[in-house]
Amino acid sequence: MSDPINRYSDNVPGPYYVDDQCIICGLCDELAPSIFKISQDGDHNVVHRQPQTESEVALAEEVLSSCPVEAICNDGS
């Protein structure tokens, strides 16, 4: 389960983030490349743009629920 304490610092600010449980499976950046991408270091994924529209939020939630290691979170802020 994702934890804000373990949030990668290179996620953009906002409610969605990827934490250190990420295994770079490629699911999030494949399903939602406008929101998720591989980090500059290449060792984890990050949220590079917070979802803005209802459809983007729905997509982010779909990806969150599909993450095999629960490394994606919406903290509701």
C-alpha positions in Angstrom: 0.0 0.0 0.0 1.3 3.4 -0.9 2.5 5.8 1.8 3.0 9.6 1.7 6.2 9.2 3.7 7.6 7.0 0.9 6.5 9.4 -1.9 9.2 10.0 -4.4 10.3 13.7 -4.3 10.3 14.0 -8.1 6.5 13.6 -8.4 4.9 16.9 -9.2 3.0 18.4 -6.3 -0.6 17.3 -6.0 -2.8 14.5 -4.8 -1.5 11.8 -7.0 2.0 10.3 -6.5 4.1 7.2 -6.9 6.0 5.9 -3.8 9.0 3.7 -3.4 7.1 0.5 -3.9 7.2 1.1 -7.7 8.7 -1.8 -9.7 8.6 0.1 -13.1 6.2 -2.4 -14.5 5.3 0.1 -17.2 1.5 -0.1 -16.7 1.0 3.5 -15.5 3.0 5.2 -18.2 1.5 2.9 -20.9 -2.1 3.6 -19.8 -1.7 7.3 -18.9 1.5 8.8 -20.4 0.1 12.3 -20.0 0.2 11.8 -16.3 2.9 9.2 -15.5 6.4 8.7 -16.8 9.6 7.0 -15.9 11.8 9.1 -13.7 14.8 11.0 -15.0 17.0 8.4 -13.1 15.1 5.6 -14.8 14.6 3.6 -11.6 10.9 4.4 -10.9 7.8 6.0 -12.3 6.5 9.4 -11.3 3.5 11.6 -11.7 4.8 14.3 -14.1 1.4 16.1 -14.5 -1.6 16.0 -12.2 -4.8 15.1 -13.9 -6.9 18.1 -14.8 -10.2 17.0 -16.3 -12.8 14.5 -15.1 -11.7 12.0 -17.7 -8.0 12.4 -16.7 -9.0 11.9 -13.0 -11.0 8.8 -14.0 -8.0 7.5 -15.9 -5.6 8.2 -13.0 -8.0 6.3 -10.7 -8.1 3.4 -13.1 -4.3 3.2 -13.1 -4.2 3.6 -9.4 -6.5 0.6 -8.9 -4.5 -1.4 -11.5 -1.1 -0.9 -10.0 0.2 -4.4 -9.1 2.2 -3.2 -6.1 -0.1 -0.4 -4.9 2.6 2.2 -5.5 0.2 4.9 -6.8 -1.8 7.0 -4.4 -4.3 9.8 -4.3 -4.0 11.5 -0.9 -7.0 13.7 -1.7 -5.2 17.0 -1.2 
